[in-house]
């Protein structure tokens, strides 16, 4: 399964994207913005404001209520294998019988294709990704034997193994210690340097200021969007978070 | 000793019963692995109840019970698939209301017949000693088909079981994969109905797989162990019931339960004894007991 080639100046375009959980009355007013390759976009806003909803809509996990998402002028569905979602640790079933290598190889499933098993090349890429995440030599350990930070690194290795064009991170800085935070920073920078577009949903404003090139402020609608140095201002943050931002002032 | 093992084999009905229980044991142990990992035990139970009117109608019409159950089971699986897709319905409640009512329909239908207690007994608790050669053949064909599908799609089914978000992100048809899994579970339950009956089949699907999970941390091994424990419990249970004159289905289920309990205590890594030893060691090497040495890359 080959995804269409991607030009250096290709852009990720969200055009009037709205989404929500079935049966929920939560509404995210249509969101539109676009970013170029190598950008790291912080999606920020109060809890319940819709940042996770937006991320999952782009990921294809939630169906879109309206609008469309394109990368390089093509629907995101045509890039599926190259779209990596790094979930929160609680979203996954850690009692599942599988090794770190098994989990990373799952990221290659679209490349492997239906009815096939991973070949030598898939295994090489998976092992190399685990090695880059400092988990070399532990590939056969069961996933529950790893610490929280290591489990996140298994997911990052899986994202690496997808050879992604777009990486979506859901609250990646939550409960992560200093050492693992440094790894996370290095991976995000490496993705960006490779021309990968990174979307990070987070409530950690220090990280947003340090790591992102642009921010999208979400509170049931797109409150503001732009380069981080211009948009990350007390005024926009107050407009986004309302009264919740006592900490920041 | 050899008489104990060989004596029952002189009867054709025991030969058929042994062949059938090996098929049912492998099928339920292997498919049960996915039932346990996906937490589908309740849905499995509902399926077993829901196919009952199909069984009864086929039985009263003199048609193949297996066929009747398969048809109703497939319809039910589709119904559950659609129901669980729409999150507005609380699926537990809907399944509880609807499918147990199906079961009652089956009971009402058969209770109008004369001599229904005996018929009811054989349908509810299975009649593996009365199994026909055709039934054994059909069961074998279903086993081969189910194993082939699992062999071809295990990678995808495992992904959906572990991380459904990944499957959706990669653009996999999760609804259809879920439906396929439900149909595999249905086929397993329907095949098992004749041997151990509606009431006990769930135990045969869940227990060997649960025991297997205690014995290994690998999915393919868990399936193999599940199948082996299912078939082994079936054969041992059948022999015990032959010699003890006890109900075949119930004895088979209790044998599987015994294997589970032994695994729970003695399994090499996840057993209670091993866990206690690990905790004791952990006092000396505290960090080894919990997580692997943590050395993030520079």
Contacts between the chains, C-beta under 8 A, distances in Angstrom:
chain1	res1	chain2	res2	distance
A	21	B	87	7.2
A	22	B	86	6.9
A	22	B	87	5.1
A	22	B	88	6.8
A	23	B	86	7.8
A	23	B	87	5.1
A	23	B	88	4.2
A	56	B	165	7.8
A	59	B	165	7.2
A	59	B	168	7.2
A	59	B	169	4.8
A	60	B	168	5.6
A	60	B	169	5.8
A	60	B	171	6.4
A	61	B	165	5.3
A	61	B	168	4.7
A	61	B	169	6.4
A	77	B	171	5.7
A	80	B	169	7.4
A	80	B	170	5.3
A	80	B	171	3.6
A	81	B	170	6.1
A	81	B	171	8.0
A	83	B	169	5.7
A	83	B	170	7.5
A	84	B	169	7.4
A	85	B	165	5.9
A	85	B	166	6.7
A	85	B	169	4.4
A	87	B	163	6.9
A	87	B	165	5.2
A	87	B	166	7.8
A	91	B	163	7.6
A	91	B	165	6.2
A	92	B	162	6.7
A	92	B	163	5.2
A	93	B	37	7.4
A	93	B	161	7.2
A	93	B	162	5.8
A	93	B	163	7.5
A	96	B	37	6.2
A	96	B	161	6.6
A	96	B	162	4.6
A	96	B	219	7.7
A	97	B	37	7.5
A	97	B	213	6.6
A	97	B	216	6.6
A	97	B	217	5.2
A	97	B	218	5.6
A	97	B	219	4.8
A	97	B	221	7.7
A	97	B	222	5.1
A	98	B	158	7.4
A	98	B	162	6.5
A	98	B	217	7.7
A	98	B	218	7.3
A	98	B	219	5.9
A	99	B	217	7.5
A	99	B	218	7.4
A	102	B	158	7.9
A	102	B	219	7.4
A	103	B	162	7.2
A	103	B	163	7.9
A	106	B	155	7.9
A	106	B	158	7.6
A	106	B	159	5.0
A	106	B	162	7.0
A	106	B	163	7.0
A	106	B	166	6.1
A	107	B	166	7.2
A	109	B	155	6.2
A	109	B	156	7.0
A	109	B	159	5.9
A	109	B	170	6.1
A	109	B	172	7.7
A	110	B	170	5.0
A	110	B	171	7.4
A	112	B	155	7.1
A	114	B	152	7.9
A	114	B	153	7.8
A	114	B	156	7.3
A	115	B	152	4.8
A	115	B	153	7.4
A	116	B	155	7.8
A	117	B	155	7.1
A	132	B	297	6.9
A	133	B	297	6.6
A	134	B	295	6.0
A	134	B	296	5.0
A	134	B	297	3.5
A	138	B	292	5.8
A	141	B	292	6.1
A	142	B	217	4.0
A	145	B	291	6.6
A	145	B	292	5.7
A	146	B	291	6.0
A	146	B	292	5.9
A	147	B	290	7.5
A	147	B	291	3.7
A	147	B	292	7.2
A	147	B	294	5.4
A	149	B	294	6.7
A	149	B	296	7.1
A	150	B	291	6.9
A	150	B	292	6.8
A	150	B	294	6.4
A	153	B	296	7.3
A	158	B	166	7.8
A	168	B	169	7.9
A	179	B	294	7.5
A	179	B	296	4.4
A	180	B	296	5.8
A	182	B	296	6.9
A	183	B	296	4.8
A	183	B	297	6.2
A	186	B	297	7.8
